[in-house]
């Protein structure tokens, strides 16, 4: 099945531009069915993923799932907006019948017996589980010298806008796969930056919800205190619809409002000049667009380094407790962190890109969450992170903050590792507040995103702001056909 340069396939399916509501309307009209949509995505994966390495495994039952959705449609019994919609899952999300490896060969044996909570909700909503997406191994919590998007199981995920460039991480395959048109939406996870940073670097939308909105049971953890799952999509509306399915309490969030969100809003612009002149010019354009829509913009700054330093001393102890708890749910897994370290040291494929285990080793030596010193540091981080946002919102009478999601993607270099940068994701991630990355434009040929962040429980408002900004900016464009249709 050929996919044309405009993103459509031989049956007229536009895999790059159609939203979930548009797809469901076309299904109701009989213009497309879930089986055809699913097979079009599988066809594109089969032709293009040999280069991009975004997908670890496809679900052999995907077409059967889609056929069941088509039968529900014929019977007038669709389960909701995601019924029949193909979804990729980051490979640290337990999925019955499919691998869940966190990218590591240590978990590549027996498959999980049960779905994670987010997968259970997707299946109940009729979504088609298309397969598993590659990731930075162990969600980038193995080595201080890790390369984003590399795992021993999946190899190196590449950026569809420039395959020699980083896709960021750790939800690398989820973001690159959605950007390349391998699925309508994907589910990623974040502790700090793993949804919004790769979304920005791959020119898609990534939403990190407030802590507690989305259940974490069945996620391979970094820190249960701050982990969450969230949607990655090509537009804000699809991300919001997907989030509505993932919610633990459907009353806790309405999906996108009708009123203009930007007119009369006050937005704090956090430029992060270290990301370079090209990103700074994009942020000036962001500010201009916000003002054109009737928003007021005030320039602000956040000191991130103290939060990063505190976080670096806290996460290792939480990782050891939480990963060992998870490993006990897998009868094919190492029995604890020490055994996991021994496995990695003894497996030559786990040393193919980088050999470091520094974060594992720090976690093995770190005091656990019950240690009084750890509890004090955790309380200090929670308070300082919340205050870093709350005080700005109060002092400047702001509705939200806006900041660049990412610097331009750097070249992938397995020997040198990733370029270091200070993430703008940390204040919202450490505070447990919502943030969303939306395409802002390009630095040369490389995408950059703008992240909107709000205060506690401001998920709906952040989504509204991002949706209106997306509508007026129109900044996303699909990757070049050479990356997504190499034939």
C-alpha positions in Angstrom: 0.0 0.0 0.0 1.7 3.2 -1.1 1.6 6.3 1.1 1.7 9.5 -0.9 3.8 12.5 -0.1 0.7 14.4 1.2 0.4 11.7 4.0 -2.4 9.8 2.3 -2.3 6.2 1.3 -3.7 4.4 -1.7 -7.2 4.4 -0.2 -7.2 8.2 0.5 -6.3 7.9 4.2 -4.4 11.0 5.5 -2.3 9.5 8.2 -0.6 12.9 9.0 -3.5 15.4 9.2 -6.8 13.7 10.2 -7.8 14.1 13.8 -9.7 11.5 15.9 -13.0 13.4 15.4 -12.4 13.6 11.7 -11.6 9.9 11.5 -14.7 8.9 13.5 -16.9 11.1 11.2 -15.4 9.4 8.2 -16.1 6.0 9.7 -19.7 7.0 10.3 -20.0 8.1 6.7 -18.5 4.8 5.5 -15.4 6.5 4.0 -12.9 4.5 6.1 -13.0 1.7 8.5 -10.9 0.8 11.5 -9.3 -2.2 9.8 -8.2 -0.1 6.8 -6.8 2.6 9.2 -5.0 0.0 11.3 -3.5 -1.8 8.3 -2.4 1.6 6.8 -0.4 2.3 10.0 1.0 -1.2 10.1 2.1 -0.8 6.5 3.9 2.5 7.2 5.6 0.9 10.2 6.7 -2.0 8.1 8.2 0.3 5.4 9.7 3.1 7.4 10.6 1.8 10.9 13.7 0.0 9.7 15.3 3.4 9.7 13.5 5.2 12.6 13.4 2.2 15.0 10.5 3.8 16.9 8.5 0.5 17.3 9.7 -2.5 19.3 6.8 -4.8 18.6 3.5 -4.8 16.8 0.5 -6.6 18.2 -0.5 -9.5 15.9 -4.1 -9.0 17.0 -4.3 -5.4 15.9 -6.4 -6.0 12.8 -8.7 -8.3 14.8 -9.2 -5.5 17.4 -10.0 -3.1 14.6 -12.5 -5.6 13.0 -14.3 -5.8 16.4 -14.5 -2.0 16.5 -16.0 -2.0 13.0 -18.6 -4.5 14.1 -19.5 -2.3 17.1 -19.9 0.6 14.7 -22.3 -1.4 12.6 -24.3 -2.3 15.7 -24.4 1.3 16.9 -22.4 0.4 20.0 -19.1 2.4 19.8 -17.6 2.8 23.2 -16.4 6.3 22.8 -14.0 8.6 20.8 -11.0 6.2 20.8 -13.0 3.1 19.6 -11.1 1.8 16.6 -8.2 4.3 17.0 -4.7 2.8 16.7 -2.5 3.5 19.7 1.2 2.8 20.5 2.4 2.2 24.0 5.8 3.0 25.4 7.5 -0.3 26.3 7.6 0.4 30.0 3.8 0.0 30.2 2.7 -3.5 31.1 0.7 -5.0 28.2 -0.7 -8.6 28.4 0.4 -10.6 25.5 3.1 -8.2 24.3 6.7 -7.5 25.5 7.2 -5.0 28.3 11.0 -4.7 28.6 11.7 -1.0 29.4 14.2 -1.6 26.6 16.3 -4.0 28.6 17.1 -7.6 27.8 16.6 -8.3 31.5 12.9 -8.2 31.0 12.8 -9.7 27.5 11.6 -13.1 28.7 8.0 -13.9 29.8 5.4 -11.2 29.0 3.2 -9.5 31.7 0.1 -11.4 32.6 -1.9 -8.3 33.3 -2.4 -4.9 31.6 -1.4 -1.7 33.2 -4.3 0.5 34.3 -3.9 2.8 31.4 -4.0 -0.1 28.9 -7.0 -1.6 30.6 -8.8 1.8 30.2 -7.8 2.0 26.5 -9.0 -1.5 25.8 -12.3 -0.8 27.6 -12.7 2.3 25.3 -12.2 0.2 22.2 -8.8 1.5 21.2 -6.7 -0.7 19.0 -3.4 -1.5 20.7 -1.0 -1.3 17.7 2.2 -2.2 19.5 5.0 -1.1 21.7 7.3 1.9 21.2 11.0 2.0 21.8 12.4 4.2 24.6 15.5 5.3 26.4 16.4 2.2 28.3 14.9 2.1 31.8 13.3 5.5 31.0 16.8 7.0 31.0 17.5 6.0 34.6 20.4 3.7 34.1 23.5 5.8 33.2 24.5 9.4 33.4 26.0 9.0 29.9 22.9 7.5 28.3 22.0 8.3 24.7 18.3 9.3 24.4 16.2 6.8 22.4 18.7 3.9 22.7 17.8 0.5 24.2 19.4 -2.9 24.0 16.1 -4.4 22.8 15.1 -1.7 20.3 18.3 -0.1 19.2 18.5 3.6 18.4 15.3 5.5 17.7 15.9 8.4 15.3 14.3 11.7 14.7 12.0 11.6 11.7 12.8 15.2 10.8 16.6 14.4 10.6 17.5 10.7 11.2 21.0 11.6 12.3 19.6 13.7 15.2 18.3 12.8 18.6 14.6 12.1 19.2 15.1 13.0 22.9 13.6 10.8 25.6 12.7 8.9 27.3 9.4 8.5 25.4 11.5 8.5 22.2 9.6 6.0 20.1 6.3 7.2 21.2 7.0 10.8 20.0 9.0 9.8 16.9 6.3 7.2 16.0 3.4 9.7 16.2 5.5 12.3 14.3 6.2 9.7 11.5 2.5 8.7 11.3 3.0 5.2 12.8 -0.1 5.6 15.0 -2.8 8.1 15.7 -1.7 8.6 19.3 0.8 7.1 21.7 1.1 6.8 25.5 4.3 7.8 27.0 5.5 8.3 30.6 7.3 11.1 32.4 9.2 11.6 35.7 10.8 14.8 34.4 10.7 15.8 30.8 10.1 12.4 29.2 6.8 13.4 27.5 7.3 17.1 26.8 10.9 17.1 25.7 10.6 14.4 23.0 7.3 15.9 21.9 9.0 19.2 21.3 12.0 17.6 19.5 9.8 15.5 17.2 7.2 18.2 16.4 4.2 16.7 18.1 2.0 17.4 21.2 2.9 15.8 24.6 0.8 16.3 27.7 2.1 15.6 31.2 -1.0 15.6 33.5 -1.1 16.6 37.1 0.0 13.8 39.4 -2.9 11.5 40.3 -5.1 12.1 37.3 -3.8 9.0 35.5 -3.2 5.7 37.3 0.4 4.3 37.4 -0.3 0.7 38.2 1.7 -1.5 35.8 4.2 1.2 34.8 7.9 0.2 35.1 8.8 3.0 37.6 11.5 5.5 38.2 9.7 7.1 41.1 6.1 6.4 42.1 6.2 9.8 43.8 6.4 11.6 40.4 5.8 9.1 37.6 2.8 9.6 35.3 1.6 8.4 32.0 0.3 10.8 29.3 -0.7 11.1 25.7 1.4 12.1 22.7 -0.5 13.2 19.6 -0.3 15.3 16.5 -2.8 17.9 17.8 -4.0 19.0 21.2 -7.6 17.8 20.6 -6.4 14.2 20.1 -4.3 14.5 23.2 -7.2 15.7 25.3 -9.5 13.0 24.0 -6.9 10.4 24.8 -6.5 11.8 28.3 -10.2 11.7 28.9 -10.0 7.9 28.5 -7.0 7.5 30.8 -8.4 9.5 33.7 -9.0 7.7 36.9 -12.0 9.9 37.6 -13.8 11.1 34.5 -15.3 14.0 36.6 -11.9 15.4 37.3 -11.3 17.1 33.9 -13.5 18.4 31.1 -12.3 18.1 27.6 -11.4 21.4 25.8 -13.8 24.3 26.4 -15.4 26.5 23.7 -14.5 30.0 24.9 -11.3 31.7 23.7 -8.7 31.0 26.3 -6.0 33.5 25.3 -8.0 36.7 25.3 -7.4 38.4 28.6 -5.0 35.7 29.8 -1.7 36.7 31.4 1.2 34.4 30.3 4.7 34.4 31.9 7.3 33.9 29.1 10.4 32.0 30.3 12.8 32.2 27.4 15.8 29.9 28.4 18.4 31.7 26.2 20.8 28.8 26.6 18.8 26.9 24.0 20.2 29.2 21.3 19.3 32.1 19.1 17.0 30.1 16.9 14.8 29.0 19.8 14.9 32.5 21.3 13.5 33.9 18.0 10.7 31.3 18.1 9.9 32.4 21.6 9.6 36.0 20.4 7.2 34.8 17.8 5.3 32.9 20.5 5.0 36.1 22.5 3.8 38.0 19.5 1.1 35.5 18.7 -0.1 35.4 22.2 -0.4 39.2 22.2 -2.2 39.2 18.9 -4.9 36.9 20.5 -5.4 39.4 23.3 -3.1 37.9 26.0 -0.7 39.9 28.1 2.9 38.5 28.3 5.3 39.1 31.1 8.9 37.9 30.9 9.9 35.7 33.9 12.7 33.4 35.0 13.0 30.3 37.1 16.2 29.0 38.7 16.2 25.3 37.9 19.6 24.1 39.0 18.7 23.9 42.8 15.7 21.7 41.8 17.8 19.5 39.6 20.4 19.1 42.4 17.8 18.2 45.0 16.1 15.8 42.6 19.4 14.0 41.7 19.8 13.2 45.4 16.2 11.9 45.8 15.3 9.8 42.8 18.0 7.0 43.3 16.5 5.9 46.7 13.0 6.0 45.3 14.0 4.1 42.2 15.5 1.2 44.2 12.4 0.8 46.3 10.0 1.1 43.4 11.9 -0.9 40.8 12.4 -3.8 43.2 8.7 -3.7 44.0 8.0 -3.9 40.2 10.5 -6.7 39.6 8.6 -8.8 42.1 5.6 -8.7 39.8 7.6 -10.3 37.0 8.5 -13.9 37.5 11.1 -13.7 34.6 12.9 -10.8 36.1 16.0 -10.3 38.3 15.1 -10.5 42.0 16.4 -7.1 42.9 18.5 -4.2 41.8 21.8 -5.9 42.7 20.9 -8.8 40.5 19.8 -6.4 37.7 23.1 -4.7 37.8 24.9 -8.1 37.6 22.8 -9.0 34.5 23.7 -5.7 32.7 27.4 -6.2 33.5 27.3 -9.7 32.1 25.3 -9.1 28.9 27.4 -7.8 26.0 24.4 -6.4 24.1 23.6 -4.2 27.1 27.0 -2.5 26.5 26.5 -1.9 22.8 25.9 1.9 23.1 27.1 2.8 26.6 28.4 0.7 29.4 27.5 2.9 32.4 25.4 1.9 35.3 26.0 4.9 37.4 22.4 5.6 38.3 21.7 2.0 39.2 24.8 2.0 41.4 23.8 5.2 43.1 20.3 3.7 43.7 21.8 0.6 45.3 23.8 2.7 47.7 21.2 5.4 48.4 19.1 5.7 51.6 15.5 4.7 50.9 12.4 6.8 51.1 11.9 5.9 54.8 15.2 7.5 55.8 14.6 10.8 57.7 17.2 12.6 55.5 15.5 11.4 52.4 12.0 12.4 53.7 13.4 15.9 54.5 14.9 16.3 51.0 11.7 15.1 49.3 9.7 17.6 51.3 12.1 20.4 50.4 12.0 19.6 46.7 8.2 19.4 46.7 7.9 22.7 48.4 10.6 24.5 46.3 9.2 23.2 43.0 5.7 24.2 43.8 6.8 27.6 45.1 8.9 28.2 41.9 5.7 28.2 39.9 3.1 29.4 42.5 5.1 32.5 43.4 5.5 33.6 39.8 1.8 33.0 39.1 0.8 35.1 42.1 3.4 37.9 41.8 2.7 38.6 38.2 -1.0 37.6 38.3 -0.4 34.9 35.7 -2.7 32.2 34.3 0.2 30.1 33.0 3.8 30.0 32.0 5.2 29.4 28.6 8.8 28.1 27.9 10.7 26.4 25.1 10.3 22.6 25.4 13.7 21.8 23.9 16.8 23.0 22.2 17.4 21.9 18.6 18.1 18.2 18.3 21.8 17.3 18.5 23.5 14.6 16.4 23.3 11.1 17.8 26.8 10.0 19.0 26.9 6.8 20.9 30.5 7.4 22.1 30.1 11.0 23.3 26.5 10.7 24.6 23.9 13.4 24.6 24.4 17.1 24.8 23.6 18.5 28.2 20.9 21.1 28.7 18.9 22.4 31.6 15.3 21.2 31.1 12.4 23.6 31.4 10.2 20.6 32.4 11.7 20.3 35.9 9.5 22.8 37.9 6.2 21.4 36.7 7.5 17.8 36.9 8.9 18.1 40.4 5.8 20.0 41.6 3.4 17.5 40.0 1.8 20.3 38.0 0.5 20.0 34.4 2.5 20.8 31.3 2.0 20.4 27.6 4.4 20.9 24.7 2.9 22.2 21.4 4.9 22.7 18.1 6.3 26.3 18.0 8.2 26.1 14.7 11.6 25.1 13.4 15.2 26.0 13.9 16.4 25.2 10.4 14.7 21.9 9.7 14.5 20.8 13.4 11.3 21.2 15.4 11.0 23.0 18.6 8.1 23.1 21.0 6.6 25.6 23.5 5.5 24.2 26.8 2.5 25.7 28.7 2.6 25.0 32.4 -0.1 25.8 35.0 -0.6 25.6 38.8 -2.0 22.7 40.8 -5.0 21.1 39.1 -4.9 23.5 36.1 -4.9 20.8 33.5 -8.1 21.9 31.7 -7.0 25.5 31.5 -3.5 24.5 30.2 -5.1 22.3 27.5 -7.4 25.2 26.5 -4.5 27.6 26.2 -2.4 25.1 24.2 -5.3 24.3 21.9 -5.9 27.9 21.0 -2.2 28.6 20.6 -1.9 25.6 18.3 -4.9 26.9 16.2 -3.4 30.3 15.6 0.3 29.2 15.2 -0.3 26.3 12.8 3.4 25.5 13.4 3.4 21.7 12.8 4.3 20.2 9.5 4.9 16.5 8.8 8.4 15.1 8.6 10.0 14.8 5.1 8.7 11.9 3.0 12.2 10.5 2.8 12.0 9.6 6.5 8.4 8.2 6.6 8.2 6.7 3.2 11.7 5.6 2.2 10.4 3.5 -0.7 
